Amino acid sequence: MTVGDKIDQAFEPVVWLLEQVFFWDPFAAFGLDLGTQVPIIVLWLVFGGIFFTIRLRFVNIRMFSHAWQLLTGRYDNQEDKGQVSHFQALSTALSATVGMGNIASVAIAVTVGGPGATFWMIVAGLLGMSLKFAECTLGVKYRHISPDGEVSGGPMYYLKQGLAKRGWRRAGMFLAGFYALMAVGASVGGSNMLQANQAFAQFSLVFQGAQGHGFWFGVVLAILIGVVVIGGIKSIARVSSLVVPFMAILYIGAAVIIIMVNIRNLGSAFGMILEGAFNAPAIKGGMIGVLITGFRRGVFSNEAGAGSAAIAHSAARVQHPVSEGLVSLLEPFIDTVIICTMTSLVLIFTGLYKNPDSLEGAQLTSAAFATVFSWFPYLLLVVILLFSFSTMVSWSYYGRKCFDYLFGNGFEKLTGSRIWASHTYHLLFLFCTVIGASSSLVTVLDFSDMMLLSLTFPNLIGLIIMSGEIRADLKEYRILKRNGVIRPIK
């Protein structure tokens, strides 16, 4: 029995329990058969996206152009409190979400749900923009800045402090602690082991001589990650601001070439997307199945509602919390509406969404790339390695902040310094990188995915309770902007 098999066996009962909690079908429970499973977690996220889009009066559309202005640095002021710029904060958050989900998970969604799943992924991305705005605005508002200038923020802070303001101190402490614990598990599991595992799988597919050497691949990967993460958020932000634009342009550029070569399929491709979205065949329960598949992959990709991005955005230099919330709403647009859609279009335009050779995930996307140029899979390998590396680097920061929130005080009492909490977490993270690259880990990856989903429950509960506060902050920001208090500096 391999190490991966032993880990799978150990986590099986936990995975079963999490499945019962987060993936039960409320319609089936009441005797309604919709032809497919409708997980409660997906309904919860769809509700959250719709709620905040309406509650904030379509902030995702009304403030879209101003968000781009903020991103370009026109409003940046080096005197504002924080550690990184708007662009660096967005790059760090994007590097955490732009990963294998944009390549492998989208391929799964389109093969299972058909071309129509693309439409619902786009809708999920647009609704997710409002959710991102809400959680990242609060992330900055309730962040903690230490005497040495280090910023700590995210759902564990605004859940604890925001609910305490409303007289729900114990509930806030419980939700914050639960969130931090699940985030640590998600960081070392799905956002680390999964990325390392899938990166090596694609590497060994292209370079077959590497098969059986996942351990050494993981060691090299761990060393590279360690060099970056030890420098903290500033180091991570610098690397992300270089890697994210490069890998996004590289991937989108390659996808555009494939689409242009198959441009003759333009009409039929978009026809299949629209028809599949509203008039799907019986597969996966018809339209409901396609909708659920599209939304599920969309929200899993951009992590809107999970609150993880708020940890990165809380470190931004800002004059007003809402400004960083506006920058963050661009993240689901770039991640899901653009990059995920490009993957879908490549599969649809090449006809490989039908998956005639029964390929899985990234292998199917790689095959679609190879239909134009035989060497394109090598280009995709570079993209996958960059996607995986950047995701692991950013999630190491998320996990470290949550680990410090939970155990930092304990380490400080034992050793006299909180820094040992960070060192302990980094060792755990790097160890799991090696394990992930050298094992199968099917069950533990399902477990870590569910922990990521579990973040949405405490996070959305807090966001909904504080939605009036978020709306008031947005209104205040618009008044300040209209009166010239908030104005371009450059």
C-alpha positions as CSV (number, residue, x, y, z in Angstrom):
1,M,0.0,0.0,0.0
2,T,1.4,3.4,-1.1
3,V,1.6,6.5,1.1
4,G,-1.2,8.0,-1.0
5,D,-3.4,4.9,-0.4
6,K,-2.8,5.1,3.3
7,I,-3.8,8.8,3.4
8,D,-6.9,8.1,1.3
9,Q,-8.0,5.3,3.7
10,A,-7.5,7.6,6.7
11,F,-9.6,10.4,5.3
12,E,-12.5,8.3,3.9
13,P,-14.8,8.6,6.9
14,V,-14.1,12.3,7.2
15,V,-14.9,12.8,3.5
16,W,-18.1,10.8,3.9
17,L,-19.2,13.1,6.8
18,L,-18.4,16.3,4.8
19,E,-20.4,15.0,1.8
20,Q,-23.4,14.4,4.0
21,V,-23.2,18.0,5.3
22,F,-22.3,20.0,2.2
23,F,-23.5,17.9,-0.7
24,W,-26.9,16.7,0.4
25,D,-29.7,17.5,-2.0
26,P,-32.6,19.4,-0.3
27,F,-35.0,18.7,-3.3
28,A,-34.4,15.0,-3.1
29,A,-34.8,15.1,0.7
30,F,-38.3,16.4,0.2
31,G,-39.2,13.9,-2.5
32,L,-38.6,16.2,-5.6
33,D,-36.7,14.6,-8.5
34,L,-35.0,17.2,-10.7
35,G,-33.1,14.6,-12.6
36,T,-29.8,15.5,-11.1
37,Q,-28.2,16.2,-7.7
38,V,-28.6,19.8,-6.5
39,P,-26.0,20.2,-3.7
40,I,-27.0,22.6,-0.9
41,I,-23.5,24.3,-1.1
42,V,-24.1,25.4,-4.7
43,L,-27.6,26.8,-3.9
44,W,-26.0,28.7,-1.0
45,L,-23.4,30.3,-3.3
46,V,-25.9,31.1,-6.0
47,F,-28.1,32.7,-3.3
48,G,-25.2,34.7,-2.0
49,G,-24.2,36.0,-5.5
50,I,-27.8,37.1,-6.3
51,F,-28.4,38.6,-2.9
52,F,-25.3,40.8,-3.0
53,T,-25.7,41.8,-6.6
54,I,-29.2,43.1,-5.8
55,R,-28.4,44.4,-2.3
56,L,-25.5,46.4,-3.6
57,R,-27.4,47.6,-6.7
58,F,-25.3,45.8,-9.3
59,V,-22.0,47.2,-8.0
60,N,-20.3,44.7,-10.4
61,I,-21.6,46.6,-13.3
62,R,-22.0,50.2,-12.1
63,M,-18.5,50.5,-10.6
64,F,-16.7,48.3,-13.2
65,S,-14.9,51.1,-15.1
66,H,-13.8,52.8,-11.8
67,A,-12.4,49.5,-10.6
68,W,-10.1,49.4,-13.6
69,Q,-9.0,53.0,-12.9
70,L,-8.1,52.0,-9.3
71,L,-6.1,49.0,-10.7
72,T,-4.0,51.1,-13.0
73,G,-2.7,53.1,-10.0
74,R,-4.3,56.4,-10.7
75,Y,-5.5,56.6,-7.1
76,D,-2.5,55.0,-5.5
77,N,-0.9,56.9,-2.6
78,Q,2.3,55.6,-1.0
79,E,1.3,57.2,2.3
80,D,-1.8,55.1,2.7
81,K,-1.6,52.3,5.2
82,G,-0.8,48.8,3.9
83,Q,2.0,46.7,2.5
84,V,1.2,46.3,-1.3
85,S,-0.4,48.2,-4.1
86,H,-3.9,47.5,-5.6
87,F,-2.3,45.7,-8.5
88,Q,-0.1,43.5,-6.3
89,A,-3.0,42.6,-4.1
90,L,-5.1,41.6,-7.1
91,S,-2.2,39.7,-8.6
92,T,-1.7,37.8,-5.3
93,A,-5.4,36.9,-5.1
94,L,-5.6,36.0,-8.8
95,S,-2.6,33.7,-8.5
96,A,-4.5,31.8,-5.8
97,T,-7.6,31.3,-7.9
98,V,-6.1,31.0,-11.4
99,G,-4.9,27.4,-11.3
100,M,-5.9,23.9,-12.3
101,G,-9.5,24.8,-11.9
102,N,-9.3,27.0,-15.0
103,I,-7.9,24.1,-17.1
104,A,-8.9,20.7,-15.6
105,S,-12.1,21.6,-13.9
106,V,-13.5,23.6,-16.8
107,A,-12.8,20.6,-19.1
108,I,-14.7,18.4,-16.7
109,A,-17.6,20.8,-16.6
110,V,-17.9,21.1,-20.4
111,T,-17.7,17.3,-21.0
112,V,-20.2,16.5,-18.3
113,G,-22.6,19.5,-18.7
114,G,-22.1,20.2,-22.4
115,P,-21.4,23.5,-24.1
116,G,-24.3,25.1,-22.1
117,A,-22.2,24.9,-18.9
118,T,-20.1,27.7,-20.3
119,F,-23.0,30.2,-20.1
120,W,-23.7,29.4,-16.5
121,M,-20.0,29.6,-15.6
122,I,-20.0,33.2,-17.0
123,V,-23.1,34.0,-14.9
124,A,-21.4,32.6,-11.8
125,G,-18.4,34.8,-12.5
126,L,-20.6,37.9,-12.9
127,L,-22.5,37.2,-9.6
128,G,-19.2,36.3,-7.9
129,M,-18.0,39.8,-8.6
130,S,-20.5,41.2,-6.1
131,L,-19.5,38.6,-3.5
132,K,-15.8,39.5,-3.9
133,F,-16.5,43.1,-3.4
134,A,-18.4,42.5,-0.2
135,E,-15.8,40.2,1.5
136,C,-12.7,42.2,0.4
137,T,-14.2,45.5,1.6
138,L,-14.7,44.0,5.0
139,G,-11.3,42.4,4.9
140,V,-9.6,45.8,4.7
141,K,-12.0,47.5,7.1
142,Y,-11.4,45.0,9.9
143,R,-7.8,44.3,9.3
144,H,-5.1,44.4,12.0
145,I,-1.8,46.3,11.5
146,S,1.0,45.3,13.9
147,P,3.5,47.9,15.2
148,D,6.0,46.7,12.6
149,G,3.5,47.4,9.8
150,E,2.6,43.8,9.0
151,V,-1.1,43.4,8.0
152,S,-3.4,40.6,9.0
153,G,-6.9,40.4,7.7
154,G,-9.6,38.2,6.2
155,P,-12.9,36.6,7.3
156,M,-11.6,35.5,10.7
157,Y,-11.1,39.1,11.6
158,Y,-14.3,40.6,10.2
159,L,-16.4,37.7,11.5
160,K,-15.0,38.0,15.0
161,Q,-15.1,41.8,15.2
162,G,-18.0,42.6,13.0
163,L,-20.4,40.2,14.8
164,A,-19.1,41.3,18.2
165,K,-20.2,44.9,17.3
166,R,-23.7,43.5,16.9
167,G,-23.7,41.7,20.3
168,W,-22.9,38.3,18.8
169,R,-19.4,37.9,20.3
170,R,-19.5,34.2,20.9
171,A,-21.0,33.4,17.5
172,G,-18.4,35.6,15.8
173,M,-15.6,33.9,17.7
174,F,-16.9,30.4,16.7
175,L,-17.4,31.3,13.0
176,A,-14.0,32.9,12.8
177,G,-12.3,30.0,14.4
178,F,-14.1,27.5,12.3
179,Y,-13.2,29.5,9.2
180,A,-9.5,29.6,10.1
181,L,-9.3,25.9,10.8
182,M,-11.0,24.9,7.5
183,A,-8.8,27.4,5.6
184,V,-5.6,25.8,7.0
185,G,-6.9,22.4,5.9
186,A,-7.8,23.7,2.4
187,S,-4.4,25.4,2.0
188,V,-2.3,22.3,2.7
189,G,-4.7,20.0,0.9
190,G,-6.5,21.1,-2.2
191,S,-4.6,24.3,-2.7
192,N,-1.3,22.6,-2.3
193,M,-1.4,18.8,-2.7
194,L,-3.9,19.0,-5.6
195,Q,-1.8,21.6,-7.5
196,A,1.5,19.7,-6.9
197,N,-0.2,16.4,-7.9
198,Q,-1.8,17.7,-11.1
199,A,1.3,19.6,-12.1
200,F,3.4,16.5,-11.9
201,A,0.8,14.5,-13.7
202,Q,1.0,16.9,-16.7
203,F,4.8,17.0,-16.5
204,S,5.1,13.2,-16.5
205,L,2.6,13.1,-19.4
206,V,4.7,15.3,-21.6
207,F,8.1,13.9,-20.3
208,Q,7.3,10.3,-19.7
209,G,10.7,9.6,-18.4
210,A,9.8,11.5,-15.3
211,Q,7.1,8.9,-14.3
212,G,7.8,7.5,-10.9
213,H,9.9,10.4,-9.8
214,G,7.2,12.6,-8.2
215,F,9.1,12.8,-5.0
216,W,12.0,14.7,-6.5
217,F,9.6,16.9,-8.5
218,G,7.9,17.7,-5.2
219,V,11.3,18.5,-3.6
220,V,12.2,20.9,-6.3
221,L,8.8,22.5,-6.2
222,A,9.0,22.8,-2.4
223,I,12.4,24.6,-2.6
224,L,11.1,27.1,-5.1
225,I,8.0,27.8,-3.0
226,G,10.0,28.1,0.1
227,V,12.3,30.8,-1.4
228,V,9.2,32.9,-2.2
229,V,7.0,32.4,0.8
230,I,9.6,33.1,3.5
231,G,9.7,36.7,2.3
232,G,6.1,37.2,3.3
233,I,3.4,39.1,1.5
234,K,5.7,41.6,-0.2
235,S,7.8,38.8,-1.7
236,I,4.7,36.9,-2.8
237,A,3.1,40.1,-4.2
238,R,6.2,40.9,-6.3
239,V,6.4,37.4,-7.7
240,S,2.6,37.3,-8.4
241,S,2.6,40.7,-10.1
242,L,5.2,39.3,-12.6
243,V,3.9,35.7,-13.0
244,V,0.1,36.3,-13.2
245,P,0.1,38.8,-16.2
246,F,2.6,36.6,-18.0
247,M,0.8,33.3,-17.6
248,A,-2.6,34.9,-18.3
249,I,-1.4,36.5,-21.5
250,L,0.4,33.3,-22.6
251,Y,-2.7,31.1,-22.0
252,I,-5.2,33.5,-23.5
253,G,-3.0,34.1,-26.5
254,A,-2.6,30.4,-27.2
255,A,-6.4,29.9,-26.8
256,V,-7.1,32.8,-29.2
257,I,-4.9,31.2,-31.8
258,I,-6.8,27.9,-31.5
259,I,-10.1,29.7,-31.8
260,M,-9.0,31.7,-34.8
261,V,-7.8,28.5,-36.6
262,N,-11.3,27.1,-36.0
263,I,-13.2,30.3,-36.6
264,R,-15.4,28.6,-39.1
265,N,-17.1,27.0,-36.0
266,L,-18.0,30.4,-34.5
267,G,-21.7,30.3,-35.2
268,S,-22.3,26.7,-34.3
269,A,-20.2,27.0,-31.1
270,F,-22.2,29.9,-29.7
271,G,-25.4,28.3,-30.8
272,M,-24.5,25.2,-28.8
273,I,-23.7,27.3,-25.8
274,L,-27.0,29.1,-25.8
275,E,-29.1,26.1,-26.7
276,G,-27.3,23.9,-24.1
277,A,-27.8,26.5,-21.4
278,F,-31.6,26.7,-21.8
279,N,-32.6,23.6,-23.7
280,A,-30.2,20.9,-22.6
281,P,-30.7,17.3,-23.3
282,A,-31.5,14.7,-20.7
283,I,-27.8,14.2,-19.7
284,K,-27.1,15.4,-16.2
285,G,-30.8,16.2,-15.6
286,G,-31.3,18.6,-18.5
287,M,-31.1,22.3,-18.0
288,I,-31.0,22.1,-14.2
289,G,-28.0,19.7,-14.4
290,V,-26.1,22.0,-16.8
291,L,-26.9,25.0,-14.6
292,I,-25.6,23.3,-11.5
293,T,-22.5,22.0,-13.3
294,G,-21.7,25.5,-14.7
295,F,-22.2,27.3,-11.4
296,R,-20.4,24.6,-9.5
297,R,-17.2,24.9,-11.6
298,G,-17.5,28.7,-11.8
299,V,-17.7,29.3,-8.1
300,F,-15.0,26.7,-7.4
301,S,-12.7,28.4,-9.8
302,N,-13.0,32.0,-8.6
303,E,-13.6,31.2,-4.9
304,A,-16.2,34.0,-4.6
305,G,-17.9,33.6,-1.3
306,A,-15.0,31.6,0.3
307,G,-13.5,34.8,1.6
308,S,-9.9,33.6,0.9
309,A,-9.1,36.6,-1.4
310,A,-9.9,39.0,1.4
311,I,-6.7,37.8,3.2
312,A,-4.6,39.1,0.3
313,H,-6.6,42.2,-0.4
314,S,-6.5,43.3,3.2
315,A,-2.7,44.0,2.8
316,A,-3.3,46.7,0.1
317,R,-2.5,50.3,0.6
318,V,-5.9,52.1,0.5
319,Q,-7.5,55.3,1.5
320,H,-10.9,53.7,1.9
321,P,-11.8,50.0,2.3
322,V,-14.3,50.2,-0.6
323,S,-11.6,51.0,-3.1
324,E,-10.0,47.6,-2.5
325,G,-13.4,45.9,-2.7
326,L,-13.9,47.4,-6.1
327,V,-10.4,46.2,-7.3
328,S,-11.2,42.7,-6.0
329,L,-14.4,42.5,-8.1
330,L,-12.3,42.3,-11.2
331,E,-10.9,39.0,-10.0
332,P,-13.9,36.7,-10.9
333,F,-14.2,38.6,-14.2
334,I,-10.6,37.8,-15.2
335,D,-10.6,34.3,-13.7
336,T,-14.0,33.0,-14.7
337,V,-15.5,35.2,-17.3
338,I,-12.3,35.5,-19.4
339,I,-9.9,32.6,-18.6
340,C,-12.4,29.8,-17.8
341,T,-14.4,30.9,-20.9
342,M,-11.3,30.6,-23.1
343,T,-10.8,27.0,-22.0
344,S,-14.4,26.2,-22.7
345,L,-14.3,27.8,-26.2
346,V,-11.1,25.9,-27.1
347,L,-12.8,22.6,-26.3
348,I,-16.0,23.6,-28.1
349,F,-14.4,25.1,-31.2
350,T,-12.1,22.0,-31.6
351,G,-15.1,19.6,-30.9
352,L,-13.2,17.8,-28.1
353,Y,-15.8,18.7,-25.5
354,K,-17.4,15.4,-26.7
355,N,-14.2,13.7,-25.3
356,P,-14.0,10.8,-27.8
357,D,-10.9,9.4,-26.2
358,S,-12.2,9.5,-22.6
359,L,-9.5,11.8,-21.4
360,E,-9.6,13.5,-18.0
361,G,-9.3,17.1,-17.0
362,A,-6.0,18.8,-18.1
363,Q,-5.3,15.9,-20.5
364,L,-8.4,16.8,-22.5
365,T,-7.4,20.5,-22.7
366,S,-3.9,19.4,-23.7
367,A,-5.3,17.3,-26.6
368,A,-7.4,20.4,-27.7
369,F,-4.2,22.5,-27.8
370,A,-2.4,19.8,-29.8
371,T,-5.0,19.9,-32.6
372,V,-3.4,23.1,-33.9
373,F,0.3,22.7,-33.3
374,S,1.8,19.5,-32.0
375,W,4.1,21.5,-29.7
376,F,1.2,23.4,-28.0
377,P,1.0,20.9,-25.1
378,Y,4.5,21.9,-24.1
379,L,3.2,25.5,-24.0
380,L,0.3,24.3,-21.9
381,L,2.7,22.5,-19.6
382,V,4.5,25.8,-18.9
383,V,1.1,27.5,-18.2
384,I,0.1,24.6,-15.8
385,L,3.3,24.8,-13.9
386,L,3.0,28.5,-13.5
387,F,-0.7,28.2,-12.6
388,S,0.1,25.6,-10.0
389,F,3.1,27.3,-8.6
390,S,1.4,30.7,-8.2
391,T,-1.7,29.1,-6.5
392,M,0.5,27.3,-4.0
393,V,2.5,30.4,-3.2
394,S,-0.6,32.5,-2.5
395,W,-2.4,29.8,-0.6
396,S,0.6,29.4,1.6
397,Y,0.1,33.0,2.7
398,Y,-3.6,32.4,3.3
399,G,-2.9,29.3,5.3
400,R,-0.1,30.9,7.3
401,K,-2.4,33.8,8.3
402,C,-5.1,31.5,9.5
403,F,-2.6,29.2,11.3
404,D,-1.2,32.3,13.1
405,Y,-4.8,33.4,14.0
406,L,-5.4,30.0,15.6
407,F,-2.1,29.2,17.2
408,G,0.0,32.4,17.1
409,N,-0.7,33.3,20.8
410,G,0.1,29.8,21.9
411,F,3.5,29.8,20.2
412,E,4.2,33.3,21.6
413,K,3.6,32.0,25.1
414,L,5.8,28.9,24.6
415,T,8.6,30.5,22.7
416,G,8.3,34.2,23.2
417,S,7.7,34.9,19.5
418,R,4.8,34.3,17.1
419,I,7.3,33.7,14.3
420,W,7.5,30.0,15.2
421,A,3.9,29.6,14.3
422,S,4.8,30.7,10.8
423,H,7.9,28.5,10.6
424,T,5.8,25.5,11.8
425,Y,3.1,26.1,9.2
426,H,5.7,26.6,6.4
427,L,7.4,23.3,7.2
428,L,4.0,21.5,7.1
429,F,3.1,23.2,3.8
430,L,6.3,22.3,2.1
431,F,6.2,18.7,3.4
432,C,2.6,18.4,2.0
433,T,3.9,19.7,-1.4
434,V,6.3,16.7,-1.6
435,I,3.6,14.3,-0.5
436,G,1.1,15.7,-3.0
437,A,3.5,15.4,-6.0
438,S,4.4,11.8,-5.1
439,S,1.0,10.2,-4.2
440,S,-2.4,9.5,-5.7
441,L,-4.3,11.2,-2.8
442,V,-7.8,10.9,-4.4
443,T,-9.8,11.0,-1.2
444,V,-7.7,13.6,0.7
445,L,-8.1,15.9,-2.4
446,D,-11.9,15.5,-2.2
447,F,-11.6,16.3,1.5
448,S,-9.6,19.5,0.9
449,D,-12.1,20.6,-1.8
450,M,-14.9,20.2,0.7
451,M,-13.0,22.2,3.3
452,L,-12.7,25.0,0.8
453,L,-16.4,24.8,0.2
454,S,-17.1,24.8,4.0
455,L,-15.5,28.3,4.2
456,T,-18.5,29.7,2.4
457,F,-20.9,28.9,5.3
458,P,-19.4,31.0,8.0
459,N,-18.3,33.6,5.5
460,L,-21.6,34.1,3.8
461,I,-23.5,34.1,7.2
462,G,-21.3,37.0,8.4
463,L,-21.5,38.8,5.1
464,I,-25.3,38.7,5.0
465,I,-25.5,40.0,8.6
466,M,-23.1,42.8,7.7
467,S,-24.6,43.5,4.3
468,G,-26.2,46.8,5.5
469,E,-22.8,48.0,6.7
470,I,-21.2,47.1,3.3
471,R,-23.9,49.0,1.5
472,A,-23.5,52.1,3.7
473,D,-19.7,52.0,3.1
474,L,-20.3,51.9,-0.6
475,K,-22.7,54.8,-0.4
476,E,-20.2,56.8,1.6
477,Y,-17.4,56.1,-0.9
478,R,-19.5,57.3,-3.8
479,I,-20.3,60.5,-1.9
480,L,-16.6,61.1,-1.2
481,K,-15.7,60.5,-4.8
482,R,-18.5,62.8,-6.0
483,N,-17.3,65.6,-3.7
484,G,-13.7,65.2,-4.8
485,V,-12.3,63.9,-1.5
486,I,-11.4,60.7,-3.3
487,R,-9.7,61.7,-6.6
488,P,-7.0,60.6,-8.9
489,I,-3.4,61.3,-7.7
490,K,-1.6,60.4,-10.8
